[in-house]
Amino acid sequence: MTKIFEKDLAKTPANYTAMSPLSFIERTANVYPERLAIVHGELKQNWQTTYSRCKKLASALRQVGIAKGDTVAVMLPNTPPMVEAHFGVPMTGAILNCLNTRLDAQTIAFMLNHGEAKVVIVDPEFSHTIAKAIEIAALDPASRVRDLIVIDVVDSLYTGQAVKIGKYVYEDFVALGEPDFSWQYPEDEWDSICLNYTSGTTGNPKGVVYSHRGAATNAISNILEWDMPRHPVYLWTLPMFHCNGWCFPWTVAARAGVNVCLRRVDAVNILQAIKTLGVTHYCAAPIVHGLLVNATEELKKDLPKGVRAMVAGAAPPASMIEGMEEMGFDLTHVYGLTETYGPASVCVKHEDWDEMPIGDRAALNARQGVRYHLQQEMSVVDPQTMQIVPADGQTMGEIVFRGNIAMKGYLKNPDATSEAFAGGWFHTGDLAVIHPDGYIKIKDRSKDIIISGGENISSIELEDILYRHPAVLAAAVVAMPDPKWGETPCAFLEIKSNSKVTEQDIIDYCKLHLAGFKVPRVVVFGDLPKTSTGKIQKFELRKLAGSLKAIDV
């Protein structure tokens, strides 16, 4: 029998439309046409112009044959064309594939072929890599990129030698488009909007597909987690190719904010932009925040108070939290993966934490926290039984997510998609506990647990101790083969430029804070290999640790 609330109450164009972040730029351009949208060097571009350029980009793409379901790749730093691509490409119904600018030509070639790109927009800094990648991709008998359309960007702030490799120059290409191009919202909010590739540390990278609905819900959640007001001034320190900048290109548009573009991340550029452009928000991996904390006092002089900073990746150590507070910055810790559109959980702070000692406050802020507003669930489960672990802060399980802020799946990889979504949850591979207050805390990646003489050692626990040492700038711990114990911890450290410390100093320090079997047997000093987003590449360190000889301590 039909219930009364199911009768004559159907979805219609009047009461239901597909969610899409494209609605954000349309509204902002109508409501705040003259508000500043993009700053890049001398360029200052308002929202009306930005919206018009996005429509022209979409129109021009349509003119060269781009249609719904096609892939448009971009290899760009954080510049205006990258902002525009986040709207102009999906306005055609096409899928935006932001390529990691730090990757080699071989990997890019795989992505171009696997994603079946029909257009690639490239910055002059990466022209050589793209040219080589296209050459490699074409060698594949099943190559889909033989007729790839290449569009060269010309950027006045690029100081290197610019070599054009494409058929079009970006500005000329955009000029071909109609400023009043009649773009359409997706027919279904489940339609794909973006393709992002995982790091591919084992085998080929996997292509993570985002939906319009997921992109919109995470962009809105970003606003809610930060209580982001209208007209924020957002500094692009986080690469836009990384999870589409954690969905912040769409977040900034929703709040009619300013995109402060930054070609290159360094302390001087960041602090100068904060002081001169009134930056209110930025996101970054811990290593970037560390650059600011460890900058000279002269560089940090006259910084405005109240800048909102978001950190993800490794948990922020006490020294970073203290340093950020001394600068007057408000740090928010988030957690997520490429498969969850970037951040999907947040360590929500409470007022009573402010009265705690820095060490206690840092321990609380280092947790991965609770689900984002528009994520349905986040929990920790026993991976064998799929039962939620007790909230005792001790019982470990795997972090899982469920809800709107989870990928559609892996492109052309149904087996990996099925495995990732086993049991109705997205499996992160991160091992964690649930504290009595419901907050989740990562203990380690499943592959990063060190098993020494039958005892489990958490690399994250050891890294937390190492970060407390006043001389340590960055730390990473991996397993090192040991003939007696099977594995022992090996610590890789970056030391602050004005500090001096020996291997024995570090070992003695760890002995004061850890059980003897957890103390690293070897300490290696030097620059740590990092991804373009500042994450430490542990797989590279494992290779080094595998060639080191264990020593007795």
C-alpha positions in Angstrom: 0.0 0.0 0.0 1.3 3.4 -1.0 2.0 5.6 2.1 0.6 9.2 2.0 4.0 10.7 1.9 5.0 8.7 -1.2 2.0 9.8 -3.2 2.0 12.7 -5.6 5.3 14.0 -4.1 7.8 13.1 -6.9 11.1 14.7 -7.7 10.7 17.5 -10.3 13.0 20.1 -11.8 11.2 22.5 -9.4 12.2 20.7 -6.2 15.3 18.6 -7.0 18.6 19.4 -8.8 21.9 17.5 -8.8 24.4 18.8 -6.3 27.5 20.2 -8.0 30.3 22.6 -6.9 29.7 24.4 -10.2 26.8 26.1 -8.5 29.2 27.9 -6.2 31.0 30.0 -8.8 27.7 30.8 -10.6 26.2 32.2 -7.4 29.3 34.1 -6.4 29.7 35.7 -9.8 26.1 36.9 -9.6 26.2 38.1 -6.0 29.8 39.4 -5.8 30.9 40.1 -9.4 33.4 42.8 -8.5 34.9 40.9 -5.5 38.5 39.8 -5.9 38.8 36.1 -6.9 42.4 35.5 -8.0 45.7 37.2 -7.1 48.9 36.1 -9.0 51.8 38.5 -9.1 50.4 41.7 -10.7 47.2 40.0 -11.8 44.1 40.8 -9.8 41.0 39.1 -11.3 37.4 39.5 -10.0 34.7 36.8 -9.8 32.7 38.0 -12.8 35.8 37.8 -15.0 36.8 34.5 -13.5 33.4 33.0 -14.2 33.4 34.4 -17.7 36.8 32.9 -18.4 35.7 29.5 -17.1 32.7 29.5 -19.4 35.0 30.5 -22.3 37.4 27.7 -21.4 34.4 25.2 -21.4 33.2 26.6 -24.7 36.6 26.3 -26.4 37.0 22.7 -25.1 33.6 21.9 -26.6 34.7 23.4 -29.9 37.7 21.0 -30.1 35.5 18.0 -29.4 35.5 17.6 -25.7 32.2 16.1 -24.5 30.7 14.5 -21.4 32.8 11.7 -20.1 36.0 12.8 -21.8 39.2 13.4 -19.8 41.1 16.7 -19.7 44.4 16.5 -18.0 46.4 19.5 -16.6 49.9 19.7 -15.3 50.0 23.0 -13.6 51.3 24.6 -10.4 49.0 26.7 -8.3 48.3 29.4 -10.9 45.1 31.0 -12.3 44.6 28.4 -15.1 44.5 25.7 -12.4 41.7 27.5 -10.6 39.8 28.0 -13.9 40.2 24.4 -14.9 38.3 23.3 -11.8 35.2 24.9 -13.2 35.8 25.2 -16.9 36.5 21.5 -17.5 33.5 20.0 -15.6 31.2 22.7 -17.2 31.6 20.6 -20.4 30.7 17.4 -18.6 34.3 16.3 -18.9 36.5 14.9 -16.1 39.4 16.9 -14.8 42.6 15.0 -14.2 45.2 17.0 -12.2 48.6 15.5 -12.7 51.2 15.5 -10.0 53.9 18.0 -11.1 56.6 16.0 -9.3 56.1 12.8 -11.2 58.4 11.4 -13.9 57.5 11.1 -17.6 57.0 7.3 -17.4 54.4 7.6 -14.6 52.7 10.5 -16.4 52.6 8.5 -19.6 50.7 5.7 -17.7 48.2 8.2 -16.4 47.5 9.8 -19.7 46.9 6.4 -21.3 45.0 4.9 -18.4 42.8 8.0 -18.0 42.4 8.3 -21.8 43.1 12.0 -21.8 42.1 14.0 -24.9 43.5 17.3 -23.9 46.4 18.3 -21.6 47.0 21.9 -20.4 50.7 22.3 -19.4 52.7 24.9 -17.6 56.1 25.7 -19.2 57.9 24.4 -16.2 56.7 20.9 -17.0 56.7 21.0 -20.8 59.7 18.7 -21.1 58.1 16.1 -18.8 54.8 16.2 -20.8 56.5 16.0 -24.2 58.5 13.0 -23.0 55.4 11.4 -21.5 53.4 11.8 -24.7 56.3 10.1 -26.6 56.4 7.2 -24.1 52.6 6.9 -24.1 52.5 6.7 -27.9 54.7 3.6 -27.8 51.9 1.6 -26.2 50.0 -0.3 -29.0 46.7 0.4 -27.2 47.6 4.1 -26.7 44.6 6.5 -26.5 46.7 9.7 -26.6 48.0 9.7 -30.2 45.8 12.7 -31.1 46.2 14.4 -27.7 45.6 18.2 -27.9 48.3 20.1 -26.0 47.7 23.6 -24.7 50.7 25.7 -23.5 50.3 28.1 -20.6 52.4 31.2 -20.6 53.0 32.5 -17.1 54.8 35.8 -16.5 56.1 34.6 -13.2 57.9 31.6 -14.7 61.6 32.5 -14.9 62.9 29.5 -16.7 63.1 28.9 -20.5 59.6 28.4 -21.9 59.3 25.9 -24.8 55.9 25.5 -26.5 55.0 22.0 -27.3 51.3 22.3 -28.1 48.9 23.4 -30.8 47.4 26.2 -28.7 48.5 28.8 -26.2 46.2 28.9 -23.2 45.1 32.6 -23.5 44.5 32.3 -27.2 42.5 29.1 -26.6 40.3 30.7 -24.0 39.7 33.6 -26.3 38.1 31.2 -28.8 35.3 30.4 -26.4 32.0 32.2 -25.9 31.8 34.2 -22.7 28.1 33.3 -22.4 28.5 29.6 -23.1 25.4 27.8 -21.9 26.9 25.1 -19.7 24.7 22.5 -18.0 24.7 21.0 -14.6 25.3 17.3 -14.4 22.2 15.2 -15.2 23.0 13.1 -12.2 25.1 14.3 -9.2 26.8 10.9 -9.3 28.4 11.9 -12.6 32.2 12.0 -12.4 33.9 15.3 -12.0 37.6 14.5 -11.3 40.2 11.8 -11.6 43.1 11.7 -9.2 45.9 9.2 -9.1 47.3 7.6 -5.9 51.0 7.7 -5.3 51.7 4.3 -6.9 54.4 3.3 -4.5 53.7 -0.4 -5.3 52.9 -1.0 -9.0 51.0 1.4 -11.1 49.0 4.2 -9.4 45.3 3.7 -9.0 42.9 6.3 -10.6 40.5 7.6 -7.9 37.2 8.9 -9.3 35.2 11.8 -7.7 31.6 12.7 -8.2 29.9 16.1 -8.3 28.0 15.2 -5.2 31.1 14.2 -3.2 33.1 17.3 -4.4 30.2 19.6 -3.3 29.7 17.9 0.1 33.4 18.0 1.0 33.7 21.6 -0.1 30.8 22.5 2.2 32.3 20.5 5.0 35.5 22.5 4.7 33.5 25.6 5.4 31.7 24.1 8.4 34.9 22.6 10.0 36.7 26.0 9.8 33.6 28.2 10.4 34.9 29.9 7.3 33.4 33.4 6.9 32.6 35.2 3.7 35.5 36.5 1.6 38.4 34.5 3.1 41.8 35.2 1.6 43.1 31.7 0.9 46.8 31.1 0.2 47.5 28.2 -2.2 50.4 26.4 -0.4 48.7 23.0 -0.8 49.1 21.7 -4.4 45.8 21.9 -6.3 46.7 18.6 -7.9 46.5 16.9 -4.5 43.0 15.7 -4.0 41.9 18.8 -6.0 43.5 20.9 -3.3 41.3 19.1 -0.7 38.3 20.5 -2.6 39.3 24.1 -1.6 39.0 25.6 -5.2 35.3 25.0 -4.8 35.2 26.0 -1.1 36.8 29.3 -1.9 34.3 30.0 -4.7 31.4 29.1 -2.3 32.6 31.7 0.2 33.4 34.3 -2.5 37.0 34.3 -1.3 40.3 35.2 -2.8 42.6 32.6 -4.3 46.2 33.8 -3.7 48.2 31.7 -6.1 51.7 30.6 -5.3 54.0 29.0 -7.9 56.6 27.8 -5.4 56.3 27.1 -1.7 59.0 28.5 0.6 58.9 30.4 3.8 59.7 33.8 2.3 56.9 33.7 -0.2 54.4 32.4 2.3 55.1 34.8 5.1 55.3 37.7 2.6 51.9 36.9 1.2 50.4 36.6 4.6 51.7 40.0 5.7 51.0 41.9 2.5 47.8 40.3 1.1 45.9 39.7 4.3 45.8 35.9 4.1 43.3 34.4 6.5 43.5 30.7 5.6 45.9 28.1 4.2 46.5 24.3 4.2 49.7 22.4 4.2 51.5 19.2 5.2 53.5 19.4 8.5 56.8 20.0 6.7 55.4 23.3 5.3 54.2 24.5 8.7 57.6 23.6 10.0 59.2 25.9 7.5 57.3 28.8 9.0 57.9 27.9 12.6 61.6 27.6 11.9 61.9 30.7 9.8 64.0 33.6 11.1 62.5 36.0 13.6 63.0 38.8 11.0 60.8 36.9 8.5 58.1 36.3 11.1 58.1 39.9 12.3 54.7 41.8 12.0 52.7 38.7 11.2 49.0 39.2 11.6 47.3 37.2 14.4 44.5 34.7 13.9 45.6 33.1 10.6 43.8 29.8 10.3 46.0 26.9 9.2 45.0 23.4 8.4 47.4 20.5 8.7 47.1 16.9 7.5 49.4 14.0 7.1 51.6 13.2 10.2 50.2 14.3 13.5 51.5 17.8 14.4 54.2 17.5 17.1 54.1 19.6 20.2 56.9 21.8 19.0 54.9 22.7 15.8 51.7 23.5 17.8 53.7 25.6 20.2 55.5 27.4 17.4 52.3 28.1 15.5 50.7 29.5 18.7 53.7 31.8 19.2 53.1 33.2 15.7 49.4 33.7 16.6 48.2 31.0 14.1 45.2 28.8 14.8 46.0 25.2 13.8 43.3 22.6 12.8 44.3 19.0 12.4 42.4 17.0 9.7 42.8 13.5 8.3 41.9 11.8 5.1 43.1 10.1 1.9 42.9 10.6 -1.9 40.0 8.2 -1.7 38.1 10.5 0.7 38.5 13.8 -1.3 41.3 14.8 1.1 40.2 15.5 4.6 37.1 13.6 5.9 37.8 13.9 9.6 38.8 16.7 11.9 40.2 17.0 15.4 37.6 19.3 16.8 39.1 21.4 19.5 37.4 22.2 22.8 37.7 25.4 24.9 38.9 23.6 28.0 41.9 22.3 26.1 43.3 25.8 26.0 44.0 25.7 29.8 46.1 22.5 29.5 49.9 22.3 29.3 51.3 22.3 25.8 52.3 18.6 25.9 48.7 17.5 26.9 47.2 19.9 24.3 49.5 18.6 21.6 48.5 15.0 22.4 44.8 15.9 22.1 45.3 17.9 18.9 47.4 15.1 17.3 44.4 12.8 17.1 42.6 12.3 13.8 39.3 13.1 15.6 35.8 12.7 14.4 34.0 12.6 11.0 33.5 15.7 8.8 30.0 17.2 9.0 28.8 15.7 5.7 30.5 12.4 6.1 28.1 9.8 7.4 30.4 7.6 9.5 34.0 7.1 10.6 35.0 4.3 12.9 37.6 1.8 13.8 36.8 -1.9 13.2 38.4 -5.3 13.5 39.3 -6.0 9.9 38.5 -9.7 10.3 35.1 -9.4 12.0 34.2 -5.8 10.9 33.0 -5.2 14.4 33.7 -1.7 15.9 36.5 -1.9 18.5 35.9 -0.8 22.1 36.4 2.9 22.8 39.2 2.2 25.3 42.1 3.9 23.6 43.9 0.6 23.5 42.2 -1.8 21.2 43.6 -1.4 17.6 41.6 -1.8 14.4 41.4 -0.3 11.0 40.0 3.2 10.3 37.0 3.0 7.9 34.7 5.6 6.4 31.2 5.5 5.0 29.2 8.3 3.3 29.2 11.1 0.8 32.9 11.8 1.1 34.2 8.6 -0.4 35.3 8.0 -3.9 33.1 6.4 -6.6 35.9 3.8 -7.0 39.1 3.1 -8.8 39.0 3.6 -12.6 39.1 0.4 -14.6 40.0 -1.6 -11.4 36.8 -3.4 -10.1 38.8 -5.8 -8.0 40.6 -3.0 -6.1 37.3 -1.1 -5.7 35.6 -4.1 -4.3 38.4 -4.8 -1.9 38.5 -1.1 -0.7 34.7 -1.2 -0.1 34.5 -4.6 1.5 31.8 -4.9 4.2 30.1 -1.6 3.2 33.0 0.6 4.4 36.0 2.3 2.7 39.1 0.7 4.2 42.0 3.1 4.8 44.7 0.7 5.9 45.4 2.9 8.9 45.5 1.2 12.3 44.0 3.2 15.1 42.2 3.2 18.4 39.0 5.0 19.6 39.4 7.0 22.8 36.6 7.1 25.4 35.5 10.6 24.1 35.0 9.1 20.7 38.0 10.6 19.1 40.1 8.4 16.8 43.9 8.2 17.0 46.1 6.6 14.4 48.7 4.2 15.7 50.2 3.2 12.4 49.8 2.1 8.9 49.3 -1.6 8.8 52.5 -1.9 6.7 54.4 0.4 9.1 54.1 -1.7 12.2 57.5 -3.0 13.2 57.5 -6.6 14.6 60.6 -7.1 16.6 61.1 -10.4 18.4 57.3 -10.9 18.3 56.6 -7.5 19.8 54.7 -4.9 17.8 56.3 -1.4 17.7 54.4 1.6 16.3 56.5 3.8 14.1 54.2 6.7 14.9 54.7 6.3 18.6 58.5 6.4 18.1 58.2 9.4 15.7 56.1 11.3 18.3 59.0 10.9 20.8 61.6 12.0 18.2 59.7 15.1 17.3 59.9 16.2 20.9 63.6 16.4 20.7 64.5 20.1 20.3 67.0 19.4 17.5 64.6 17.4 15.3 62.9 19.1 12.3 61.5 16.0 10.7 61.4 12.3 11.6 60.5 9.0 10.1 60.9 5.5 11.4 60.8 2.3 9.4 61.6 -1.4 9.9 65.2 -2.5 9.4 66.0 -6.2 8.9 67.7 -7.8 11.9 69.1 -11.3 12.0 68.2 -11.8 15.6 65.0 -9.9 16.1 63.6 -10.1 12.6 63.1 -6.3 12.5 64.2 -3.4 14.5 63.4 0.4 14.3 65.6 2.6 12.1 65.1 6.3 12.5 65.7 8.9 9.8 66.0 12.5 11.0 66.3 16.0 9.5 68.0 18.2 12.0 67.5 22.0 12.4 70.2 24.0 10.8 71.4 25.6 14.1 71.5 22.3 16.0 74.1 19.6 16.6 73.3 16.1 17.8 74.8 12.7 17.5 73.3 9.3 16.9 74.0 8.3 20.5 72.3 11.5 21.8 69.1 10.4 20.0 69.3 6.9 21.2 69.9 8.0 24.8 66.9 10.4 24.5 64.6 7.6 23.3 65.7 5.4 26.2 64.4 8.0 28.6 60.9 7.8 27.0 60.5 4.3 25.6 60.8 0.7 26.5 64.2 -0.7 25.4 62.9 -2.8 22.6 61.3 0.2 21.0 64.5 2.3 20.8 65.9 2.7 17.3 69.0 0.6 16.7 70.2 2.9 13.9 69.8 6.7 13.4 70.5 8.2 10.0 70.8 12.0 9.5 70.0 13.8 6.3 67.2 15.3 4.1 64.2 13.0 4.0 62.6 12.1 0.7 59.2 13.8 0.3 56.3 13.9 -2.0 55.2 17.1 -3.7 52.7 17.6 -0.8 55.4 17.3 1.8 54.7 13.8 3.0 57.7 11.7 3.8 58.2 8.8 1.4 58.7 5.9 3.7 58.9 3.4 0.9 62.2 5.1 -0.1 63.4 4.9 3.4 62.6 1.2 3.6 64.9 0.7 0.6 67.7 2.5 2.5 67.0 0.6 5.7 67.1 -2.7 3.9 70.7 -2.0 3.0 71.9 -0.9 6.5 73.6 -3.2 8.9 72.0 -3.5 12.3 74.1 -2.5 15.3 73.8 -3.6 19.0 72.6 -0.9 21.4 
